[in-house]
């Protein structure tokens, strides 16, 4: 299985469990790794034959920007669901980085893998 990736996607959203976090928007960073076969696209050199990472980015930005989840775990699950169902990828890895969430740590977050890797 090949991997199409989109790393460092920064999105502003409401995320967090604390009352002050519910009143503001924070910037999270999202890394996506998506299983896909790129052989056909490589042969045809046609965007229609590959996973369109621009379309993925637009959908994820829209979804995350409109969301108001408390946990990054929930957000990661929902993003994985979008990738698996709307973009028909068989496997994905979603990494969400919530920079500044813990004093003294450069970043914190979650990494999940969903679907079936070939």
Phi and psi restraints in degrees (value plus and minus 20) as a CYANA .aco file:
   2 UNK   PHI    -106.4   -66.4
   2 UNK   PSI     145.1   185.1
   3 UNK   PHI    -147.6  -107.6
   3 UNK   PSI     106.1   146.1
   4 UNK   PHI    -120.9   -80.9
   4 UNK   PSI     109.5   149.5
   5 UNK   PHI    -146.0  -106.0
   5 UNK   PSI     135.6   175.6
   6 UNK   PHI    -159.7  -119.7
   6 UNK   PSI      87.5   127.5
   7 UNK   PHI    -137.0   -97.0
   7 UNK   PSI     128.8   168.8
   8 UNK   PHI      56.8    96.8
   8 UNK   PSI       4.0    44.0
   9 UNK   PHI     -94.8   -54.8
   9 UNK   PSI      94.6   134.6
  10 UNK   PHI    -118.8   -78.8
  10 UNK   PSI     108.3   148.3
  11 UNK   PHI    -155.6  -115.6
  11 UNK   PSI     117.6   157.6
  12 UNK   PHI    -112.2   -72.2
  12 UNK   PSI     110.5   150.5
  13 UNK   PHI    -178.1  -138.1
  13 UNK   PSI     147.2   187.2
  14 UNK   PHI    -106.8   -66.8
  14 UNK   PSI     100.2   140.2
  15 UNK   PHI    -171.1  -131.1
  15 UNK   PSI     112.4   152.4
  16 UNK   PHI     119.2   159.2
  16 UNK   PSI     140.1   180.1
  17 UNK   PHI    -117.4   -77.4
  17 UNK   PSI     -41.9    -1.9
  18 UNK   PHI     -99.8   -59.8
  18 UNK   PSI     128.3   168.3
  19 UNK   PHI     -77.4   -37.4
  19 UNK   PSI     -59.8   -19.8
  20 UNK   PHI     -85.9   -45.9
  20 UNK   PSI     -50.2   -10.2
  21 UNK   PHI     -91.6   -51.6
  21 UNK   PSI     -45.4    -5.4
  22 UNK   PHI     -95.4   -55.4
  22 UNK   PSI     -34.8     5.2
  23 UNK   PHI    -118.7   -78.7
  23 UNK   PSI     -27.3    12.7
  24 UNK   PHI    -148.5  -108.5
  24 UNK   PSI     147.7   187.7
  25 UNK   PHI    -124.9   -84.9
  25 UNK   PSI     117.8   157.8
  26 UNK   PHI    -138.0   -98.0
  26 UNK   PSI     136.6   176.6
  27 UNK   PHI    -116.3   -76.3
  27 UNK   PSI     105.9   145.9
  28 UNK   PHI    -132.9   -92.9
  28 UNK   PSI     137.3   177.3
  29 UNK   PHI    -135.2   -95.2
  29 UNK   PSI     112.1   152.1
  30 UNK   PHI    -138.6   -98.6
  30 UNK   PSI     112.6   152.6
  31 UNK   PHI    -136.0   -96.0
  31 UNK   PSI     110.6   150.6
  32 UNK   PHI    -141.6  -101.6
  32 UNK   PSI     111.1   151.1
  33 UNK   PHI    -139.4   -99.4
  33 UNK   PSI     105.8   145.8
  34 UNK   PHI    -148.4  -108.4
  34 UNK   PSI     106.2   146.2
  35 UNK   PHI     -90.0   -50.0
  35 UNK   PSI     113.7   153.7
  36 UNK   PHI    -184.3  -144.3
  36 UNK   PSI     130.3   170.3
  37 UNK   PHI    -111.2   -71.2
  37 UNK   PSI     106.2   146.2
  38 UNK   PHI    -125.7   -85.7
  38 UNK   PSI     -13.8    26.2
  39 UNK   PHI     -79.4   -39.4
  39 UNK   PSI     -66.8   -26.8
  40 UNK   PHI     -83.9   -43.9
  40 UNK   PSI     -64.7   -24.7
  41 UNK   PHI     -81.7   -41.7
  41 UNK   PSI     -59.8   -19.8
  42 UNK   PHI     -83.7   -43.7
  42 UNK   PSI     -55.9   -15.9
  43 UNK   PHI     -95.2   -55.2
  43 UNK   PSI     -59.0   -19.0
  44 UNK   PHI    -114.2   -74.2
  44 UNK   PSI     -39.8     0.2
  45 UNK   PHI      37.9    77.9
  45 UNK   PSI      17.1    57.1
  46 UNK   PHI    -141.1  -101.1
  46 UNK   PSI     107.6   147.6
  47 UNK   PHI     -77.6   -37.6
  47 UNK   PSI     -52.6   -12.6
  48 UNK   PHI     -83.4   -43.4
  48 UNK   PSI     -36.9     3.1
  49 UNK   PHI    -119.4   -79.4
  49 UNK   PSI      -7.5    32.5
  50 UNK   PHI    -156.4  -116.4
  50 UNK   PSI     154.0   194.0
  51 UNK   PHI     -99.2   -59.2
  51 UNK   PSI      98.6   138.6
  52 UNK   PHI    -101.4   -61.4
  52 UNK   PSI      80.4   120.4
  53 UNK   PHI     -88.7   -48.7
  53 UNK   PSI     -42.9    -2.9
  54 UNK   PHI     -88.5   -48.5
  54 UNK   PSI     -61.4   -21.4
  55 UNK   PHI     -84.9   -44.9
  55 UNK   PSI     -59.0   -19.0
  56 UNK   PHI     -81.7   -41.7
  56 UNK   PSI     -67.9   -27.9
  57 UNK   PHI     -79.1   -39.1
  57 UNK   PSI     -67.1   -27.1
  58 UNK   PHI     -80.4   -40.4
  58 UNK   PSI     -62.2   -22.2
  59 UNK   PHI     -87.6   -47.6
  59 UNK   PSI     -63.9   -23.9
  60 UNK   PHI     -87.5   -47.5
  60 UNK   PSI     -62.7   -22.7
  61 UNK   PHI     -79.0   -39.0
  61 UNK   PSI     -65.9   -25.9
  62 UNK   PHI     -82.6   -42.6
  62 UNK   PSI     -67.0   -27.0
  63 UNK   PHI     -84.0   -44.0
  63 UNK   PSI     -69.6   -29.6
  64 UNK   PHI     -85.9   -45.9
  64 UNK   PSI     -62.3   -22.3
  65 UNK   PHI     -81.6   -41.6
  65 UNK   PSI     -51.3   -11.3
  66 UNK   PHI    -107.7   -67.7
  66 UNK   PSI     -31.3     8.7
  67 UNK   PHI    -100.8   -60.8
  67 UNK   PSI     141.9   181.9
  68 UNK   PHI    -164.5  -124.5
  68 UNK   PSI      29.5    69.5
  69 UNK   PHI     -94.8   -54.8
  69 UNK   PSI     135.4   175.4
  70 UNK   PHI    -103.9   -63.9
  70 UNK   PSI     -59.6   -19.6
  71 UNK   PHI    -130.2   -90.2
  71 UNK   PSI     120.9   160.9
  72 UNK   PHI     -86.8   -46.8
  72 UNK   PSI     -45.9    -5.9
  73 UNK   PHI     -80.8   -40.8
  73 UNK   PSI     -64.0   -24.0
  74 UNK   PHI     -85.1   -45.1
  74 UNK   PSI     -64.6   -24.6
  75 UNK   PHI     -80.3   -40.3
  75 UNK   PSI     -63.9   -23.9
  76 UNK   PHI     -80.7   -40.7
  76 UNK   PSI     -63.8   -23.8
  77 UNK   PHI     -80.6   -40.6
  77 UNK   PSI     -63.3   -23.3
  78 UNK   PHI     -86.8   -46.8
  78 UNK   PSI     -60.1   -20.1
  79 UNK   PHI     -83.8   -43.8
  79 UNK   PSI     -64.9   -24.9
  80 UNK   PHI     -78.2   -38.2
  80 UNK   PSI     -61.6   -21.6
  81 UNK   PHI     -80.3   -40.3
  81 UNK   PSI     -60.8   -20.8
  82 UNK   PHI     -82.3   -42.3
  82 UNK   PSI     -65.5   -25.5
  83 UNK   PHI     -83.1   -43.1
  83 UNK   PSI     -64.3   -24.3
  84 UNK   PHI     -89.3   -49.3
  84 UNK   PSI     -58.0   -18.0
  85 UNK   PHI    -114.1   -74.1
  85 UNK   PSI     -70.3   -30.3
  86 UNK   PHI     -97.3   -57.3
  86 UNK   PSI     -50.1   -10.1
  87 UNK   PHI    -129.7   -89.7
  87 UNK   PSI     -17.8    22.2
  88 UNK   PHI      34.0    74.0
  88 UNK   PSI      18.4    58.4
  89 UNK   PHI    -106.7   -66.7
  89 UNK   PSI     121.0   161.0
  90 UNK   PHI     -98.1   -58.1
  90 UNK   PSI     -40.1    -0.1
  91 UNK   PHI    -172.0  -132.0
  91 UNK   PSI     125.5   165.5
  92 UNK   PHI    -170.0  -130.0
  92 UNK   PSI     135.0   175.0
  93 UNK   PHI    -142.4  -102.4
  93 UNK   PSI     107.7   147.7
  94 UNK   PHI    -139.3   -99.3
  94 UNK   PSI     105.4   145.4
  95 UNK   PHI    -140.2  -100.2
  95 UNK   PSI     105.3   145.3
  96 UNK   PHI    -138.0   -98.0
  96 UNK   PSI     106.8   146.8
  97 UNK   PHI    -132.7   -92.7
  97 UNK   PSI     102.4   142.4
  98 UNK   PHI    -131.1   -91.1
  98 UNK   PSI      61.0   101.0
  99 UNK   PHI     -77.9   -37.9
  99 UNK   PSI     115.7   155.7
 100 UNK   PHI      63.5   103.5
 100 UNK   PSI     -15.5    24.5
 101 UNK   PHI     -90.8   -50.8
 101 UNK   PSI     -47.2    -7.2
 102 UNK   PHI    -147.2  -107.2
 102 UNK   PSI     103.2   143.2
 103 UNK   PHI     -79.6   -39.6
 103 UNK   PSI     111.9   151.9
 104 UNK   PHI      72.9   112.9
 104 UNK   PSI     -34.5     5.5
 105 UNK   PHI    -122.9   -82.9
 105 UNK   PSI     119.1   159.1
 106 UNK   PHI     -82.9   -42.9
 106 UNK   PSI     -63.9   -23.9
 107 UNK   PHI    -180.2  -140.2
 107 UNK   PSI     141.7   181.7
 108 UNK   PHI    -160.6  -120.6
 108 UNK   PSI     142.5   182.5
 109 UNK   PHI     145.9   185.9
 109 UNK   PSI    -178.1  -138.1
 110 UNK   PHI    -155.2  -115.2
 110 UNK   PSI     135.7   175.7
 111 UNK   PHI    -151.5  -111.5
 111 UNK   PSI     104.6   144.6
 112 UNK   PHI    -146.2  -106.2
 112 UNK   PSI     132.3   172.3
 113 UNK   PHI    -144.6  -104.6
 113 UNK   PSI     113.5   153.5
 114 UNK   PHI    -154.4  -114.4
 114 UNK   PSI     135.2   175.2
 115 UNK   PHI      71.8   111.8
 115 UNK   PSI    -184.3  -144.3
 116 UNK   PHI    -143.6  -103.6
 116 UNK   PSI      94.7   134.7
 117 UNK   PHI     -96.3   -56.3
 117 UNK   PSI     119.4   159.4
